C-alpha cells in the first residue's frame, strides 16, 4: 500500500517489487494485480480498496474506506496513525464484526469480478514487461487455489 494518503503511483509501470503484474478496468475502476517472487498477490481496486495476500493466499493487509488494516492472529486490526517522538507509528485497534464483514464482503465481490475478468470476452488486460502468458497463468492458478472462505493470516508479513 502506498505510504502517502493520496492516490498511488502507476503500479503497472513502477511496481517493480511485483515481478508479475497486470491491470484491467472493472466497474469503471482500474484494477491492478501484482505478484511478488514467492507468489504473494496484491489486488489494487483503484486507490481504495487494496487487498494484500501472503504466499499461503491468506489476507495479510487491507486498505479499505481510507483506513489501514493488518492481520493479527487470524483477525483484522485497524492501524491508527499516531505520531510519537517525531515518528509515525501505527497503533492496532480492534475491529467490529460489522466492519470485518464489510471488508470481507467487498473482497469477495472483487474476487468474483476478477474471476469474470479472467475470461477474454470480459476484460482487456495490460501486462507489464511483455509477460502476458505468465501473468494470466499466475492469476488463473492463484484464483483456482484461493481457499474458500478466504482466510486471514497470522501476521501482516509476506
C-alpha beads as a LAMMPS data file, in Angstrom:
LAMMPS data file: protein, C-alpha beads

158 atoms
157 bonds

1 atom types
1 bond types

-500.0 500.0 xlo xhi
-500.0 500.0 ylo yhi
-500.0 500.0 zlo zhi

Masses

1 110.0

Atoms # bond

1 1 1 0.000 0.000 0.000
2 1 1 1.207 3.488 -0.692
3 1 1 2.614 5.197 2.384
4 1 1 1.070 8.531 1.391
5 1 1 -2.618 9.298 1.934
6 1 1 -3.110 10.066 -1.762
7 1 1 -3.663 8.150 -4.973
8 1 1 -0.955 5.597 -5.602
9 1 1 1.700 5.620 -8.279
10 1 1 1.317 3.862 -11.634
11 1 1 1.754 0.304 -10.382
12 1 1 1.805 -1.293 -13.816
13 1 1 4.772 0.853 -14.778
14 1 1 6.504 1.367 -11.421
15 1 1 5.518 -1.603 -9.242
16 1 1 8.891 -3.344 -9.582
17 1 1 8.536 -5.168 -6.245
18 1 1 5.777 -7.123 -8.014
19 1 1 7.660 -9.153 -10.608
20 1 1 4.482 -10.111 -12.486
21 1 1 1.728 -7.503 -12.807
22 1 1 -1.197 -6.543 -14.955
23 1 1 -4.214 -4.293 -14.939
24 1 1 -7.680 -4.044 -16.386
25 1 1 -10.763 -1.904 -15.891
26 1 1 -13.661 -3.368 -13.931
27 1 1 -16.769 -1.385 -12.978
28 1 1 -15.068 1.758 -14.377
29 1 1 -12.169 1.298 -11.917
30 1 1 -8.590 0.482 -12.883
31 1 1 -7.703 -2.747 -11.099
32 1 1 -4.049 -3.756 -10.779
33 1 1 -2.910 -7.242 -9.798
34 1 1 0.686 -7.901 -8.800
35 1 1 2.624 -10.970 -7.745
36 1 1 5.899 -10.918 -5.813
37 1 1 8.600 -13.513 -6.499
38 1 1 7.228 -16.012 -3.966
39 1 1 3.662 -15.678 -5.310
40 1 1 2.271 -13.165 -2.808
41 1 1 -0.564 -11.306 -4.539
42 1 1 -1.786 -7.727 -4.205
43 1 1 -5.146 -6.557 -5.552
44 1 1 -5.474 -2.792 -6.045
45 1 1 -9.044 -1.739 -6.863
46 1 1 -8.243 1.845 -7.732
47 1 1 -6.600 3.587 -4.778
48 1 1 -9.121 2.024 -2.364
49 1 1 -9.699 -0.803 -1.515
50 1 1 -6.401 -2.680 -1.585
51 1 1 -6.052 -6.307 -0.535
52 1 1 -2.666 -7.990 0.007
53 1 1 -2.074 -11.702 0.496
54 1 1 0.829 -13.805 1.732
55 1 1 2.295 -16.776 -0.141
56 1 1 -0.294 -19.059 1.507
57 1 1 -3.101 -16.974 -0.044
58 1 1 -4.166 -15.593 3.314
59 1 1 -5.225 -11.958 3.630
60 1 1 -2.438 -10.030 5.366
61 1 1 -3.131 -6.320 4.770
62 1 1 -6.073 -4.197 3.684
63 1 1 -6.690 -0.562 2.846
64 1 1 -10.456 -0.042 2.973
65 1 1 -12.572 3.137 3.096
66 1 1 -9.494 5.222 3.870
67 1 1 -8.281 3.050 6.753
68 1 1 -5.407 0.580 7.101
69 1 1 -5.876 -2.920 8.475
70 1 1 -3.458 -5.725 9.207
71 1 1 -3.699 -9.388 10.063
72 1 1 -3.044 -10.226 13.691
73 1 1 -3.569 -13.798 14.955
74 1 1 -6.097 -14.534 12.173
75 1 1 -8.106 -11.372 12.893
76 1 1 -8.030 -7.950 11.288
77 1 1 -6.959 -4.951 13.346
78 1 1 -7.272 -1.327 12.260
79 1 1 -3.974 0.545 12.274
80 1 1 -4.460 4.051 13.638
81 1 1 -1.754 6.545 12.779
82 1 1 -0.033 8.144 15.771
83 1 1 2.967 10.447 15.956
84 1 1 5.461 9.755 18.736
85 1 1 8.825 11.410 19.113
86 1 1 8.528 12.810 15.591
87 1 1 7.941 9.346 14.102
88 1 1 4.743 7.980 12.643
89 1 1 3.627 4.720 14.190
90 1 1 0.555 2.592 13.675
91 1 1 -1.394 1.547 16.756
92 1 1 -3.573 -1.573 16.367
93 1 1 -7.255 -1.235 17.335
94 1 1 -9.915 -3.921 17.492
95 1 1 -12.278 -4.104 14.502
96 1 1 -16.012 -4.594 14.932
97 1 1 -17.603 -7.683 13.426
98 1 1 -19.704 -5.449 11.138
99 1 1 -16.584 -3.734 9.775
100 1 1 -14.763 -7.046 9.299
101 1 1 -17.806 -8.430 7.475
102 1 1 -17.955 -5.348 5.213
103 1 1 -14.271 -5.735 4.319
104 1 1 -14.617 -9.445 3.574
105 1 1 -17.803 -8.910 1.530
106 1 1 -16.049 -6.263 -0.525
107 1 1 -13.116 -8.621 -1.082
108 1 1 -15.469 -11.437 -2.152
109 1 1 -17.183 -9.105 -4.662
110 1 1 -13.844 -8.011 -6.133
111 1 1 -12.644 -11.615 -6.359
112 1 1 -15.900 -12.534 -8.137
113 1 1 -15.423 -9.684 -10.609
114 1 1 -11.807 -10.721 -11.052
115 1 1 -12.857 -14.272 -11.909
116 1 1 -15.103 -12.847 -14.655
117 1 1 -12.301 -10.615 -15.888
118 1 1 -10.006 -13.599 -16.434
119 1 1 -12.086 -14.621 -19.440
120 1 1 -11.013 -12.824 -22.597
121 1 1 -14.529 -11.745 -23.562
122 1 1 -14.977 -9.838 -20.297
123 1 1 -11.773 -7.844 -19.931
124 1 1 -8.809 -6.440 -21.734
125 1 1 -5.606 -6.761 -19.728
126 1 1 -2.439 -4.670 -19.930
127 1 1 0.560 -6.614 -18.658
128 1 1 3.983 -5.270 -17.653
129 1 1 7.196 -6.349 -19.336
130 1 1 5.566 -8.483 -22.070
131 1 1 4.755 -11.265 -19.612
132 1 1 1.180 -11.730 -20.822
133 1 1 1.074 -15.545 -20.742
134 1 1 2.959 -15.710 -17.435
135 1 1 0.605 -13.168 -15.834
136 1 1 -2.562 -14.940 -16.972
137 1 1 -1.229 -18.319 -15.854
138 1 1 -0.231 -16.933 -12.435
139 1 1 -3.582 -15.189 -11.954
140 1 1 -5.674 -18.196 -13.009
141 1 1 -3.668 -20.537 -10.801
142 1 1 -3.937 -18.169 -7.856
143 1 1 -7.715 -17.842 -8.235
144 1 1 -8.164 -21.607 -8.639
145 1 1 -6.216 -22.287 -5.427
146 1 1 -7.774 -19.488 -3.338
147 1 1 -9.297 -21.067 -0.208
148 1 1 -12.987 -20.537 0.433
149 1 1 -13.748 -18.868 2.674
150 1 1 -10.763 -16.550 2.404
151 1 1 -8.533 -16.862 5.463
152 1 1 -6.885 -14.091 7.437
153 1 1 -3.171 -14.559 8.102
154 1 1 -1.445 -14.752 11.466
155 1 1 0.527 -11.560 10.724
156 1 1 0.876 -8.875 8.041
157 1 1 4.268 -10.223 6.960
158 1 1 4.773 -11.532 3.434

Bonds

1 1 1 2
2 1 2 3
3 1 3 4
4 1 4 5
5 1 5 6
6 1 6 7
7 1 7 8
8 1 8 9
9 1 9 10
10 1 10 11
11 1 11 12
12 1 12 13
13 1 13 14
14 1 14 15
15 1 15 16
16 1 16 17
17 1 17 18
18 1 18 19
19 1 19 20
20 1 20 21
21 1 21 22
22 1 22 23
23 1 23 24
24 1 24 25
25 1 25 26
26 1 26 27
27 1 27 28
28 1 28 29
29 1 29 30
30 1 30 31
31 1 31 32
32 1 32 33
33 1 33 34
34 1 34 35
35 1 35 36
36 1 36 37
37 1 37 38
38 1 38 39
39 1 39 40
40 1 40 41
41 1 41 42
42 1 42 43
43 1 43 44
44 1 44 45
45 1 45 46
46 1 46 47
47 1 47 48
48 1 48 49
49 1 49 50
50 1 50 51
51 1 51 52
52 1 52 53
53 1 53 54
54 1 54 55
55 1 55 56
56 1 56 57
57 1 57 58
58 1 58 59
59 1 59 60
60 1 60 61
61 1 61 62
62 1 62 63
63 1 63 64
64 1 64 65
65 1 65 66
66 1 66 67
67 1 67 68
68 1 68 69
69 1 69 70
70 1 70 71
71 1 71 72
72 1 72 73
73 1 73 74
74 1 74 75
75 1 75 76
76 1 76 77
77 1 77 78
78 1 78 79
79 1 79 80
80 1 80 81
81 1 81 82
82 1 82 83
83 1 83 84
84 1 84 85
85 1 85 86
86 1 86 87
87 1 87 88
88 1 88 89
89 1 89 90
90 1 90 91
91 1 91 92
92 1 92 93
93 1 93 94
94 1 94 95
95 1 95 96
96 1 96 97
97 1 97 98
98 1 98 99
99 1 99 100
100 1 100 101
101 1 101 102
102 1 102 103
103 1 103 104
104 1 104 105
105 1 105 106
106 1 106 107
107 1 107 108
108 1 108 109
109 1 109 110
110 1 110 111
111 1 111 112
112 1 112 113
113 1 113 114
114 1 114 115
115 1 115 116
116 1 116 117
117 1 117 118
118 1 118 119
119 1 119 120
120 1 120 121
121 1 121 122
122 1 122 123
123 1 123 124
124 1 124 125
125 1 125 126
126 1 126 127
127 1 127 128
128 1 128 129
129 1 129 130
130 1 130 131
131 1 131 132
132 1 132 133
133 1 133 134
134 1 134 135
135 1 135 136
136 1 136 137
137 1 137 138
138 1 138 139
139 1 139 140
140 1 140 141
141 1 141 142
142 1 142 143
143 1 143 144
144 1 144 145
145 1 145 146
146 1 146 147
147 1 147 148
148 1 148 149
149 1 149 150
150 1 150 151
151 1 151 152
152 1 152 153
153 1 153 154
154 1 154 155
155 1 155 156
156 1 156 157
157 1 157 158
